[in-house]
Amino acid sequence: MSTPARKHTALPKAQILIEALPWLTRHNGRTVVIKFGGNAMIDEDLKAAFAQDVVFLRHAGLKPVVVHGGGPQISAQLDKQGLVSEFKAGLRVTTPEAMDVVRMVLAGQVQRELVGLLNQHGPLAVGMTGEDAHTITAVQHRPTIDGELVDIGRVGEITAIDTGAIQALLDDGRIPVISSIARSADDDHVYNVNADTAAAALAAALDAETLMVLTDVEGLYEDWPNSDDVISRITATELEKLLPSLSSGMVPKMQGCLHAVRNGVQTARVIDGRVQHSILLEIFTDEGVGTMVVPDAATGTQGES
């Protein structure tokens, strides 16, 4: 009498696996770049779920690459040291003293914790920064504010990506975890690089299948703040038209998605990192939990991409 009941309770699990099968078949062996940020970085349950998702992708035959920043942790450490957190044009003003903190927090705290969470599931994750093996090279970025170029310190604009070290790790079955710090192209400095921008540049350079950006919102809203309807799918040209109207926090994320899909990445997705297992929900189910950006010529549905 108990066997039919057991079959019944397992049936939804089987249906979920079957729903994921076309995606798994199509994307087996492909690279997916995931930008880790927002609440998922500071909530213990969300961090654990994120690590499980990434390891699941790896065991499902994909090649995940994780790129992270650490805004909240950097701000907390700056405050602890009596240094002011200042932002201009949506970017952190990074003095030499602040850069020391950025480097310490990203490579010594955030990255190590994430590597540890991933490696609870096996010897998979390897931490590195954009400095290592000249992976990310940058020059100083000077944003334009009120028509004038402004010096915001050690903030970098990416000029080159060398994927050699990352590719070697992927070929060895590892999960690279990369801090968004870049080497300087013209001096001995290192630069703080926006993690959304770094993830997009790496996705394009790695010829990734997908870029996924975790955020603290449900996705790209159709008419915020008048409506909380989320755009489930948008083309590159449609996104470009929307960019001037977006909030400052969403701009680098959506610019990164736009850069990715216009440079060979098949899909770029902004997903709600406040939802446990949002990565698996987005890519393995027909519903998804965010916004998918596709190249202008792309066809098909969200679940198929």
ChimeraX commands (.cxc) that place a marker at each C-alpha (Angstrom):
marker #1 position 0.00,0.00,0.00 radius 0.5
marker #1 position 2.90,2.39,0.63 radius 0.5
marker #1 position 4.55,2.07,-2.80 radius 0.5
marker #1 position 1.92,4.07,-4.76 radius 0.5
marker #1 position 2.08,6.82,-2.12 radius 0.5
marker #1 position 5.84,7.06,-2.46 radius 0.5
marker #1 position 5.53,7.29,-6.21 radius 0.5
marker #1 position 2.96,10.03,-5.85 radius 0.5
marker #1 position 5.11,12.18,-3.55 radius 0.5
marker #1 position 8.14,11.82,-5.83 radius 0.5
marker #1 position 6.26,12.73,-9.00 radius 0.5
marker #1 position 6.68,16.54,-8.69 radius 0.5
marker #1 position 10.44,16.05,-8.31 radius 0.5
marker #1 position 10.50,13.95,-11.46 radius 0.5
marker #1 position 8.50,16.58,-13.33 radius 0.5
marker #1 position 10.94,19.30,-12.30 radius 0.5
marker #1 position 13.91,17.24,-13.50 radius 0.5
marker #1 position 12.20,16.53,-16.84 radius 0.5
marker #1 position 11.45,20.24,-17.27 radius 0.5
marker #1 position 15.16,20.94,-16.86 radius 0.5
marker #1 position 16.24,18.24,-19.32 radius 0.5
marker #1 position 16.10,20.31,-22.55 radius 0.5
marker #1 position 18.11,23.09,-20.90 radius 0.5
marker #1 position 20.67,20.63,-19.53 radius 0.5
marker #1 position 21.04,18.94,-22.89 radius 0.5
marker #1 position 21.42,22.18,-24.80 radius 0.5
marker #1 position 23.87,23.82,-22.41 radius 0.5
marker #1 position 26.00,20.89,-21.32 radius 0.5
marker #1 position 29.64,21.96,-21.26 radius 0.5
marker #1 position 28.81,25.66,-21.68 radius 0.5
marker #1 position 30.14,28.45,-19.48 radius 0.5
marker #1 position 27.83,30.53,-17.29 radius 0.5
marker #1 position 29.12,33.65,-15.50 radius 0.5
marker #1 position 27.28,34.58,-12.30 radius 0.5
marker #1 position 27.63,37.94,-10.57 radius 0.5
marker #1 position 27.14,37.42,-6.84 radius 0.5
marker #1 position 25.82,40.45,-4.98 radius 0.5
marker #1 position 23.06,42.10,-2.98 radius 0.5
marker #1 position 21.30,40.41,-0.05 radius 0.5
marker #1 position 22.56,37.04,-1.25 radius 0.5
marker #1 position 25.99,38.13,0.00 radius 0.5
marker #1 position 24.95,38.96,3.56 radius 0.5
marker #1 position 22.09,36.57,4.40 radius 0.5
marker #1 position 23.43,33.24,5.67 radius 0.5
marker #1 position 20.62,31.11,4.21 radius 0.5
marker #1 position 20.83,32.84,0.84 radius 0.5
marker #1 position 24.62,32.41,0.75 radius 0.5
marker #1 position 24.27,28.69,1.43 radius 0.5
marker #1 position 21.56,28.33,-1.24 radius 0.5
marker #1 position 23.70,30.23,-3.75 radius 0.5
marker #1 position 26.62,27.88,-3.15 radius 0.5
marker #1 position 24.34,24.86,-3.60 radius 0.5
marker #1 position 23.02,26.27,-6.89 radius 0.5
marker #1 position 26.49,26.88,-8.29 radius 0.5
marker #1 position 27.68,23.41,-7.33 radius 0.5
marker #1 position 24.52,21.93,-8.85 radius 0.5
marker #1 position 25.31,23.67,-12.15 radius 0.5
marker #1 position 28.82,22.26,-12.05 radius 0.5
marker #1 position 27.59,18.69,-11.44 radius 0.5
marker #1 position 24.87,19.15,-14.09 radius 0.5
marker #1 position 27.59,19.58,-16.71 radius 0.5
marker #1 position 27.88,23.38,-16.89 radius 0.5
marker #1 position 30.98,25.48,-16.20 radius 0.5
marker #1 position 30.08,28.19,-13.67 radius 0.5
marker #1 position 32.31,31.21,-13.05 radius 0.5
marker #1 position 31.49,33.43,-10.07 radius 0.5
marker #1 position 32.36,37.15,-9.99 radius 0.5
marker #1 position 31.73,39.15,-6.83 radius 0.5
marker #1 position 31.98,42.58,-5.36 radius 0.5
marker #1 position 31.38,43.40,-1.71 radius 0.5
marker #1 position 29.83,46.84,-1.27 radius 0.5
marker #1 position 28.20,46.32,2.15 radius 0.5
marker #1 position 31.29,44.61,3.58 radius 0.5
marker #1 position 33.60,47.32,2.21 radius 0.5
marker #1 position 31.43,50.09,3.66 radius 0.5
marker #1 position 31.38,48.37,7.05 radius 0.5
marker #1 position 35.16,48.00,7.12 radius 0.5
marker #1 position 35.74,51.60,5.99 radius 0.5
marker #1 position 33.45,52.77,8.76 radius 0.5
marker #1 position 35.32,50.63,11.27 radius 0.5
marker #1 position 38.56,52.30,10.23 radius 0.5
marker #1 position 37.07,55.79,10.35 radius 0.5
marker #1 position 37.12,56.25,6.57 radius 0.5
marker #1 position 34.17,57.89,4.82 radius 0.5
marker #1 position 32.22,56.03,2.12 radius 0.5
marker #1 position 31.59,58.49,-0.69 radius 0.5
marker #1 position 29.92,57.84,-4.03 radius 0.5
marker #1 position 29.96,59.89,-7.22 radius 0.5
marker #1 position 28.19,58.93,-10.45 radius 0.5
marker #1 position 27.08,55.75,-8.70 radius 0.5
marker #1 position 30.68,54.65,-8.07 radius 0.5
marker #1 position 32.66,54.44,-4.84 radius 0.5
marker #1 position 35.30,57.15,-4.53 radius 0.5
marker #1 position 38.38,55.00,-3.91 radius 0.5
marker #1 position 41.35,56.72,-2.27 radius 0.5
marker #1 position 44.62,54.78,-1.86 radius 0.5
marker #1 position 43.57,54.05,1.76 radius 0.5
marker #1 position 40.14,52.90,0.65 radius 0.5
marker #1 position 41.71,50.73,-2.07 radius 0.5
marker #1 position 43.70,48.88,0.61 radius 0.5
marker #1 position 40.41,48.15,2.37 radius 0.5
marker #1 position 38.70,47.10,-0.88 radius 0.5
marker #1 position 41.52,44.69,-1.68 radius 0.5
marker #1 position 41.54,43.25,1.83 radius 0.5
marker #1 position 37.77,42.80,2.07 radius 0.5
marker #1 position 37.21,41.37,-1.42 radius 0.5
marker #1 position 40.15,38.98,-1.61 radius 0.5
marker #1 position 40.59,38.27,2.09 radius 0.5
marker #1 position 37.03,38.13,3.40 radius 0.5
marker #1 position 34.23,37.88,0.84 radius 0.5
marker #1 position 36.07,35.62,-1.57 radius 0.5
marker #1 position 37.40,33.30,1.12 radius 0.5
marker #1 position 33.95,32.85,2.65 radius 0.5
marker #1 position 32.39,32.07,-0.73 radius 0.5
marker #1 position 35.14,29.64,-1.66 radius 0.5
marker #1 position 34.62,27.92,1.68 radius 0.5
marker #1 position 30.87,27.59,1.13 radius 0.5
marker #1 position 31.37,26.09,-2.33 radius 0.5
marker #1 position 34.05,23.73,-1.11 radius 0.5
marker #1 position 31.76,22.26,1.52 radius 0.5
marker #1 position 30.46,20.25,-1.44 radius 0.5
marker #1 position 33.88,19.09,-2.70 radius 0.5
marker #1 position 37.27,20.47,-3.79 radius 0.5
marker #1 position 35.79,22.65,-6.51 radius 0.5
marker #1 position 36.24,26.38,-5.95 radius 0.5
marker #1 position 39.45,28.35,-6.48 radius 0.5
marker #1 position 39.66,32.01,-5.52 radius 0.5
marker #1 position 41.50,34.63,-7.55 radius 0.5
marker #1 position 41.36,38.35,-8.27 radius 0.5
marker #1 position 41.47,40.20,-11.55 radius 0.5
marker #1 position 45.11,40.97,-10.73 radius 0.5
marker #1 position 46.08,37.30,-10.93 radius 0.5
marker #1 position 47.62,36.21,-14.24 radius 0.5
marker #1 position 46.67,39.63,-15.66 radius 0.5
marker #1 position 43.07,38.44,-15.85 radius 0.5
marker #1 position 41.59,41.96,-15.74 radius 0.5
marker #1 position 43.55,45.03,-16.80 radius 0.5
marker #1 position 42.22,48.55,-16.32 radius 0.5
marker #1 position 43.01,52.24,-16.51 radius 0.5
marker #1 position 41.65,54.93,-14.26 radius 0.5
marker #1 position 38.00,55.69,-14.87 radius 0.5
marker #1 position 36.99,59.34,-14.75 radius 0.5
marker #1 position 33.21,59.79,-14.90 radius 0.5
marker #1 position 31.62,62.91,-16.34 radius 0.5
marker #1 position 29.56,64.89,-13.82 radius 0.5
marker #1 position 27.84,68.10,-14.92 radius 0.5
marker #1 position 29.92,68.11,-18.08 radius 0.5
marker #1 position 33.30,67.74,-16.35 radius 0.5
marker #1 position 35.63,64.79,-15.87 radius 0.5
marker #1 position 35.91,63.94,-12.17 radius 0.5
marker #1 position 38.74,62.13,-10.38 radius 0.5
marker #1 position 37.24,59.41,-8.13 radius 0.5
marker #1 position 40.53,57.71,-7.31 radius 0.5
marker #1 position 41.40,54.08,-7.88 radius 0.5
marker #1 position 38.29,53.17,-9.86 radius 0.5
marker #1 position 39.12,51.20,-12.96 radius 0.5
marker #1 position 37.81,51.04,-16.50 radius 0.5
marker #1 position 38.53,47.65,-18.05 radius 0.5
marker #1 position 40.85,47.69,-21.06 radius 0.5
marker #1 position 41.73,44.00,-21.45 radius 0.5
marker #1 position 40.73,40.52,-20.29 radius 0.5
marker #1 position 43.03,37.50,-20.28 radius 0.5
marker #1 position 40.97,34.35,-19.75 radius 0.5
marker #1 position 43.88,31.90,-19.68 radius 0.5
marker #1 position 43.91,31.21,-15.94 radius 0.5
marker #1 position 40.12,30.98,-15.74 radius 0.5
marker #1 position 39.95,28.62,-18.70 radius 0.5
marker #1 position 42.62,26.40,-17.18 radius 0.5
marker #1 position 40.58,26.13,-13.97 radius 0.5
marker #1 position 37.39,25.35,-15.93 radius 0.5
marker #1 position 39.20,22.70,-17.95 radius 0.5
marker #1 position 40.29,21.14,-14.65 radius 0.5
marker #1 position 36.69,20.99,-13.44 radius 0.5
marker #1 position 37.08,23.86,-10.94 radius 0.5
marker #1 position 34.80,26.80,-10.15 radius 0.5
marker #1 position 36.71,30.11,-10.42 radius 0.5
marker #1 position 35.63,32.73,-7.86 radius 0.5
marker #1 position 36.90,36.12,-8.99 radius 0.5
marker #1 position 37.16,39.37,-7.00 radius 0.5
marker #1 position 36.54,42.50,-9.09 radius 0.5
marker #1 position 39.98,44.03,-8.68 radius 0.5
marker #1 position 42.10,44.86,-11.74 radius 0.5
marker #1 position 45.77,45.41,-12.42 radius 0.5
marker #1 position 46.80,48.73,-13.87 radius 0.5
marker #1 position 47.71,48.96,-17.54 radius 0.5
marker #1 position 50.19,51.80,-17.03 radius 0.5
marker #1 position 51.55,51.82,-13.45 radius 0.5
marker #1 position 51.87,49.73,-10.29 radius 0.5
marker #1 position 48.39,50.53,-8.97 radius 0.5
marker #1 position 45.43,48.23,-8.67 radius 0.5
marker #1 position 41.90,49.36,-9.38 radius 0.5
marker #1 position 38.48,48.80,-7.90 radius 0.5
marker #1 position 36.21,47.68,-10.76 radius 0.5
marker #1 position 32.43,47.56,-10.66 radius 0.5
marker #1 position 31.56,43.86,-10.25 radius 0.5
marker #1 position 28.63,44.02,-12.71 radius 0.5
marker #1 position 30.95,45.48,-15.35 radius 0.5
marker #1 position 33.65,42.90,-14.60 radius 0.5
marker #1 position 31.21,39.99,-14.83 radius 0.5
marker #1 position 29.90,41.20,-18.19 radius 0.5
marker #1 position 33.39,41.68,-19.62 radius 0.5
marker #1 position 34.44,38.21,-18.44 radius 0.5
marker #1 position 31.27,36.62,-19.85 radius 0.5
marker #1 position 31.97,38.12,-23.26 radius 0.5
marker #1 position 35.67,37.17,-23.19 radius 0.5
marker #1 position 34.88,33.60,-22.11 radius 0.5
marker #1 position 32.25,33.23,-24.85 radius 0.5
marker #1 position 29.81,32.33,-22.08 radius 0.5
marker #1 position 26.37,31.01,-22.84 radius 0.5
marker #1 position 24.74,33.06,-20.09 radius 0.5
marker #1 position 25.45,35.97,-17.75 radius 0.5
marker #1 position 23.42,35.98,-14.54 radius 0.5
marker #1 position 23.34,39.04,-12.27 radius 0.5
marker #1 position 21.89,38.67,-8.76 radius 0.5
marker #1 position 20.09,41.78,-7.49 radius 0.5
marker #1 position 17.80,42.88,-4.67 radius 0.5
marker #1 position 14.82,43.43,-6.97 radius 0.5
marker #1 position 12.59,41.06,-8.91 radius 0.5
marker #1 position 14.05,42.13,-12.24 radius 0.5
marker #1 position 13.67,45.04,-14.61 radius 0.5
marker #1 position 10.36,46.78,-13.95 radius 0.5
marker #1 position 8.23,47.83,-16.89 radius 0.5
marker #1 position 7.11,51.18,-15.51 radius 0.5
marker #1 position 8.64,51.77,-12.10 radius 0.5
marker #1 position 7.44,53.26,-9.75 radius 0.5
marker #1 position 3.98,53.31,-11.37 radius 0.5
marker #1 position 3.92,49.54,-11.76 radius 0.5
marker #1 position 5.74,46.55,-10.29 radius 0.5
marker #1 position 5.26,44.42,-13.40 radius 0.5
marker #1 position 8.55,42.77,-14.30 radius 0.5
marker #1 position 9.74,42.55,-17.90 radius 0.5
marker #1 position 10.43,38.85,-18.39 radius 0.5
marker #1 position 12.22,39.25,-21.73 radius 0.5
marker #1 position 13.74,42.23,-23.55 radius 0.5
marker #1 position 15.95,42.66,-26.61 radius 0.5
marker #1 position 19.21,44.58,-26.63 radius 0.5
marker #1 position 17.76,47.49,-28.61 radius 0.5
marker #1 position 14.71,47.71,-26.34 radius 0.5
marker #1 position 16.99,47.75,-23.29 radius 0.5
marker #1 position 19.23,50.44,-24.76 radius 0.5
marker #1 position 16.19,52.72,-25.14 radius 0.5
marker #1 position 15.25,52.14,-21.49 radius 0.5
marker #1 position 18.71,52.79,-19.99 radius 0.5
marker #1 position 18.36,56.58,-19.55 radius 0.5
marker #1 position 15.21,56.08,-17.45 radius 0.5
marker #1 position 16.65,53.48,-15.06 radius 0.5
marker #1 position 17.66,54.06,-11.45 radius 0.5
marker #1 position 21.38,54.57,-10.86 radius 0.5
marker #1 position 21.72,51.20,-9.13 radius 0.5
marker #1 position 20.29,49.30,-12.09 radius 0.5
marker #1 position 22.31,51.10,-14.77 radius 0.5
marker #1 position 25.63,49.20,-14.41 radius 0.5
marker #1 position 23.74,45.89,-14.20 radius 0.5
marker #1 position 21.73,46.53,-17.35 radius 0.5
marker #1 position 24.70,48.07,-19.17 radius 0.5
marker #1 position 26.59,44.90,-18.34 radius 0.5
marker #1 position 23.77,42.75,-19.73 radius 0.5
marker #1 position 23.69,44.87,-22.88 radius 0.5
marker #1 position 27.46,44.57,-23.34 radius 0.5
marker #1 position 27.31,40.81,-22.84 radius 0.5
marker #1 position 24.58,40.04,-25.40 radius 0.5
marker #1 position 26.15,42.38,-27.95 radius 0.5
marker #1 position 29.46,40.56,-27.58 radius 0.5
marker #1 position 28.46,36.95,-28.12 radius 0.5
marker #1 position 26.71,35.94,-24.89 radius 0.5
marker #1 position 23.40,34.26,-25.75 radius 0.5
marker #1 position 21.36,35.53,-22.79 radius 0.5
marker #1 position 21.91,37.87,-19.85 radius 0.5
marker #1 position 19.60,37.59,-16.86 radius 0.5
marker #1 position 18.91,39.88,-13.91 radius 0.5
marker #1 position 17.39,37.79,-11.15 radius 0.5
marker #1 position 16.13,38.29,-7.62 radius 0.5
marker #1 position 18.89,37.13,-5.30 radius 0.5
marker #1 position 16.51,37.43,-2.31 radius 0.5
marker #1 position 14.77,34.25,-3.48 radius 0.5
marker #1 position 16.41,31.02,-2.37 radius 0.5
marker #1 position 17.71,28.96,-5.30 radius 0.5
marker #1 position 16.83,31.78,-7.71 radius 0.5
marker #1 position 19.54,30.62,-10.13 radius 0.5
marker #1 position 17.99,27.20,-10.53 radius 0.5
marker #1 position 14.48,28.65,-10.69 radius 0.5
marker #1 position 15.52,31.00,-13.48 radius 0.5
marker #1 position 17.35,28.62,-15.75 radius 0.5
marker #1 position 15.68,25.29,-15.11 radius 0.5
marker #1 position 12.00,26.28,-15.12 radius 0.5
marker #1 position 9.68,27.83,-17.67 radius 0.5
marker #1 position 8.53,30.59,-15.34 radius 0.5
marker #1 position 11.86,32.10,-14.31 radius 0.5
marker #1 position 12.28,34.73,-11.59 radius 0.5
marker #1 position 13.78,37.71,-13.37 radius 0.5
marker #1 position 14.43,39.56,-16.62 radius 0.5
marker #1 position 16.20,37.99,-19.57 radius 0.5
marker #1 position 18.07,40.15,-22.10 radius 0.5
marker #1 position 18.57,38.63,-25.54 radius 0.5
marker #1 position 20.32,39.74,-28.75 radius 0.5
marker #1 position 18.07,41.53,-31.22 radius 0.5
marker #1 position 17.84,38.56,-33.57 radius 0.5
marker #1 position 17.01,36.05,-30.80 radius 0.5
marker #1 position 13.79,34.04,-30.89 radius 0.5
marker #1 position 12.17,31.54,-28.55 radius 0.5
marker #1 position 10.78,31.64,-25.05 radius 0.5
marker #1 position 12.42,32.27,-21.71 radius 0.5
marker #1 position 12.44,28.64,-20.74 radius 0.5
marker #1 position 14.06,27.65,-24.03 radius 0.5
marker #1 position 16.98,30.07,-23.92 radius 0.5
marker link #1:1,2 radius 0.2
marker link #1:2,3 radius 0.2
marker link #1:3,4 radius 0.2
marker link #1:4,5 radius 0.2
marker link #1:5,6 radius 0.2
marker link #1:6,7 radius 0.2
marker link #1:7,8 radius 0.2
marker link #1:8,9 radius 0.2
marker link #1:9,10 radius 0.2
marker link #1:10,11 radius 0.2
marker link #1:11,12 radius 0.2
marker link #1:12,13 radius 0.2
marker link #1:13,14 radius 0.2
marker link #1:14,15 radius 0.2
marker link #1:15,16 radius 0.2
marker link #1:16,17 radius 0.2
marker link #1:17,18 radius 0.2
marker link #1:18,19 radius 0.2
marker link #1:19,20 radius 0.2
marker link #1:20,21 radius 0.2
marker link #1:21,22 radius 0.2
marker link #1:22,23 radius 0.2
marker link #1:23,24 radius 0.2
marker link #1:24,25 radius 0.2
marker link #1:25,26 radius 0.2
marker link #1:26,27 radius 0.2
marker link #1:27,28 radius 0.2
marker link #1:28,29 radius 0.2
marker link #1:29,30 radius 0.2
marker link #1:30,31 radius 0.2
marker link #1:31,32 radius 0.2
marker link #1:32,33 radius 0.2
marker link #1:33,34 radius 0.2
marker link #1:34,35 radius 0.2
marker link #1:35,36 radius 0.2
marker link #1:36,37 radius 0.2
marker link #1:37,38 radius 0.2
marker link #1:38,39 radius 0.2
marker link #1:39,40 radius 0.2
marker link #1:40,41 radius 0.2
marker link #1:41,42 radius 0.2
marker link #1:42,43 radius 0.2
marker link #1:43,44 radius 0.2
marker link #1:44,45 radius 0.2
marker link #1:45,46 radius 0.2
marker link #1:46,47 radius 0.2
marker link #1:47,48 radius 0.2
marker link #1:48,49 radius 0.2
marker link #1:49,50 radius 0.2
marker link #1:50,51 radius 0.2
marker link #1:51,52 radius 0.2
marker link #1:52,53 radius 0.2
marker link #1:53,54 radius 0.2
marker link #1:54,55 radius 0.2
marker link #1:55,56 radius 0.2
marker link #1:56,57 radius 0.2
marker link #1:57,58 radius 0.2
marker link #1:58,59 radius 0.2
marker link #1:59,60 radius 0.2
marker link #1:60,61 radius 0.2
marker link #1:61,62 radius 0.2
marker link #1:62,63 radius 0.2
marker link #1:63,64 radius 0.2
marker link #1:64,65 radius 0.2
marker link #1:65,66 radius 0.2
marker link #1:66,67 radius 0.2
marker link #1:67,68 radius 0.2
marker link #1:68,69 radius 0.2
marker link #1:69,70 radius 0.2
marker link #1:70,71 radius 0.2
marker link #1:71,72 radius 0.2
marker link #1:72,73 radius 0.2
marker link #1:73,74 radius 0.2
marker link #1:74,75 radius 0.2
marker link #1:75,76 radius 0.2
marker link #1:76,77 radius 0.2
marker link #1:77,78 radius 0.2
marker link #1:78,79 radius 0.2
marker link #1:79,80 radius 0.2
marker link #1:80,81 radius 0.2
marker link #1:81,82 radius 0.2
marker link #1:82,83 radius 0.2
marker link #1:83,84 radius 0.2
marker link #1:84,85 radius 0.2
marker link #1:85,86 radius 0.2
marker link #1:86,87 radius 0.2
marker link #1:87,88 radius 0.2
marker link #1:88,89 radius 0.2
marker link #1:89,90 radius 0.2
marker link #1:90,91 radius 0.2
marker link #1:91,92 radius 0.2
marker link #1:92,93 radius 0.2
marker link #1:93,94 radius 0.2
marker link #1:94,95 radius 0.2
marker link #1:95,96 radius 0.2
marker link #1:96,97 radius 0.2
marker link #1:97,98 radius 0.2
marker link #1:98,99 radius 0.2
marker link #1:99,100 radius 0.2
marker link #1:100,101 radius 0.2
marker link #1:101,102 radius 0.2
marker link #1:102,103 radius 0.2
marker link #1:103,104 radius 0.2
marker link #1:104,105 radius 0.2
marker link #1:105,106 radius 0.2
marker link #1:106,107 radius 0.2
marker link #1:107,108 radius 0.2
marker link #1:108,109 radius 0.2
marker link #1:109,110 radius 0.2
marker link #1:110,111 radius 0.2
marker link #1:111,112 radius 0.2
marker link #1:112,113 radius 0.2
marker link #1:113,114 radius 0.2
marker link #1:114,115 radius 0.2
marker link #1:115,116 radius 0.2
marker link #1:116,117 radius 0.2
marker link #1:117,118 radius 0.2
marker link #1:118,119 radius 0.2
marker link #1:119,120 radius 0.2
marker link #1:120,121 radius 0.2
marker link #1:121,122 radius 0.2
marker link #1:122,123 radius 0.2
marker link #1:123,124 radius 0.2
marker link #1:124,125 radius 0.2
marker link #1:125,126 radius 0.2
marker link #1:126,127 radius 0.2
marker link #1:127,128 radius 0.2
marker link #1:128,129 radius 0.2
marker link #1:129,130 radius 0.2
marker link #1:130,131 radius 0.2
marker link #1:131,132 radius 0.2
marker link #1:132,133 radius 0.2
marker link #1:133,134 radius 0.2
marker link #1:134,135 radius 0.2
marker link #1:135,136 radius 0.2
marker link #1:136,137 radius 0.2
marker link #1:137,138 radius 0.2
marker link #1:138,139 radius 0.2
marker link #1:139,140 radius 0.2
marker link #1:140,141 radius 0.2
marker link #1:141,142 radius 0.2
marker link #1:142,143 radius 0.2
marker link #1:143,144 radius 0.2
marker link #1:144,145 radius 0.2
marker link #1:145,146 radius 0.2
marker link #1:146,147 radius 0.2
marker link #1:147,148 radius 0.2
marker link #1:148,149 radius 0.2
marker link #1:149,150 radius 0.2
marker link #1:150,151 radius 0.2
marker link #1:151,152 radius 0.2
marker link #1:152,153 radius 0.2
marker link #1:153,154 radius 0.2
marker link #1:154,155 radius 0.2
marker link #1:155,156 radius 0.2
marker link #1:156,157 radius 0.2
marker link #1:157,158 radius 0.2
marker link #1:158,159 radius 0.2
marker link #1:159,160 radius 0.2
marker link #1:160,161 radius 0.2
marker link #1:161,162 radius 0.2
marker link #1:162,163 radius 0.2
marker link #1:163,164 radius 0.2
marker link #1:164,165 radius 0.2
marker link #1:165,166 radius 0.2
marker link #1:166,167 radius 0.2
marker link #1:167,168 radius 0.2
marker link #1:168,169 radius 0.2
marker link #1:169,170 radius 0.2
marker link #1:170,171 radius 0.2
marker link #1:171,172 radius 0.2
marker link #1:172,173 radius 0.2
marker link #1:173,174 radius 0.2
marker link #1:174,175 radius 0.2
marker link #1:175,176 radius 0.2
marker link #1:176,177 radius 0.2
marker link #1:177,178 radius 0.2
marker link #1:178,179 radius 0.2
marker link #1:179,180 radius 0.2
marker link #1:180,181 radius 0.2
marker link #1:181,182 radius 0.2
marker link #1:182,183 radius 0.2
marker link #1:183,184 radius 0.2
marker link #1:184,185 radius 0.2
marker link #1:185,186 radius 0.2
marker link #1:186,187 radius 0.2
marker link #1:187,188 radius 0.2
marker link #1:188,189 radius 0.2
marker link #1:189,190 radius 0.2
marker link #1:190,191 radius 0.2
marker link #1:191,192 radius 0.2
marker link #1:192,193 radius 0.2
marker link #1:193,194 radius 0.2
marker link #1:194,195 radius 0.2
marker link #1:195,196 radius 0.2
marker link #1:196,197 radius 0.2
marker link #1:197,198 radius 0.2
marker link #1:198,199 radius 0.2
marker link #1:199,200 radius 0.2
marker link #1:200,201 radius 0.2
marker link #1:201,202 radius 0.2
marker link #1:202,203 radius 0.2
marker link #1:203,204 radius 0.2
marker link #1:204,205 radius 0.2
marker link #1:205,206 radius 0.2
marker link #1:206,207 radius 0.2
marker link #1:207,208 radius 0.2
marker link #1:208,209 radius 0.2
marker link #1:209,210 radius 0.2
marker link #1:210,211 radius 0.2
marker link #1:211,212 radius 0.2
marker link #1:212,213 radius 0.2
marker link #1:213,214 radius 0.2
marker link #1:214,215 radius 0.2
marker link #1:215,216 radius 0.2
marker link #1:216,217 radius 0.2
marker link #1:217,218 radius 0.2
marker link #1:218,219 radius 0.2
marker link #1:219,220 radius 0.2
marker link #1:220,221 radius 0.2
marker link #1:221,222 radius 0.2
marker link #1:222,223 radius 0.2
marker link #1:223,224 radius 0.2
marker link #1:224,225 radius 0.2
marker link #1:225,226 radius 0.2
marker link #1:226,227 radius 0.2
marker link #1:227,228 radius 0.2
marker link #1:228,229 radius 0.2
marker link #1:229,230 radius 0.2
marker link #1:230,231 radius 0.2
marker link #1:231,232 radius 0.2
marker link #1:232,233 radius 0.2
marker link #1:233,234 radius 0.2
marker link #1:234,235 radius 0.2
marker link #1:235,236 radius 0.2
marker link #1:236,237 radius 0.2
marker link #1:237,238 radius 0.2
marker link #1:238,239 radius 0.2
marker link #1:239,240 radius 0.2
marker link #1:240,241 radius 0.2
marker link #1:241,242 radius 0.2
marker link #1:242,243 radius 0.2
marker link #1:243,244 radius 0.2
marker link #1:244,245 radius 0.2
marker link #1:245,246 radius 0.2
marker link #1:246,247 radius 0.2
marker link #1:247,248 radius 0.2
marker link #1:248,249 radius 0.2
marker link #1:249,250 radius 0.2
marker link #1:250,251 radius 0.2
marker link #1:251,252 radius 0.2
marker link #1:252,253 radius 0.2
marker link #1:253,254 radius 0.2
marker link #1:254,255 radius 0.2
marker link #1:255,256 radius 0.2
marker link #1:256,257 radius 0.2
marker link #1:257,258 radius 0.2
marker link #1:258,259 radius 0.2
marker link #1:259,260 radius 0.2
marker link #1:260,261 radius 0.2
marker link #1:261,262 radius 0.2
marker link #1:262,263 radius 0.2
marker link #1:263,264 radius 0.2
marker link #1:264,265 radius 0.2
marker link #1:265,266 radius 0.2
marker link #1:266,267 radius 0.2
marker link #1:267,268 radius 0.2
marker link #1:268,269 radius 0.2
marker link #1:269,270 radius 0.2
marker link #1:270,271 radius 0.2
marker link #1:271,272 radius 0.2
marker link #1:272,273 radius 0.2
marker link #1:273,274 radius 0.2
marker link #1:274,275 radius 0.2
marker link #1:275,276 radius 0.2
marker link #1:276,277 radius 0.2
marker link #1:277,278 radius 0.2
marker link #1:278,279 radius 0.2
marker link #1:279,280 radius 0.2
marker link #1:280,281 radius 0.2
marker link #1:281,282 radius 0.2
marker link #1:282,283 radius 0.2
marker link #1:283,284 radius 0.2
marker link #1:284,285 radius 0.2
marker link #1:285,286 radius 0.2
marker link #1:286,287 radius 0.2
marker link #1:287,288 radius 0.2
marker link #1:288,289 radius 0.2
marker link #1:289,290 radius 0.2
marker link #1:290,291 radius 0.2
marker link #1:291,292 radius 0.2
marker link #1:292,293 radius 0.2
marker link #1:293,294 radius 0.2
marker link #1:294,295 radius 0.2
marker link #1:295,296 radius 0.2
marker link #1:296,297 radius 0.2
marker link #1:297,298 radius 0.2
marker link #1:298,299 radius 0.2
marker link #1:299,300 radius 0.2
marker link #1:300,301 radius 0.2
marker link #1:301,302 radius 0.2
marker link #1:302,303 radius 0.2
marker link #1:303,304 radius 0.2
marker link #1:304,305 radius 0.2
view
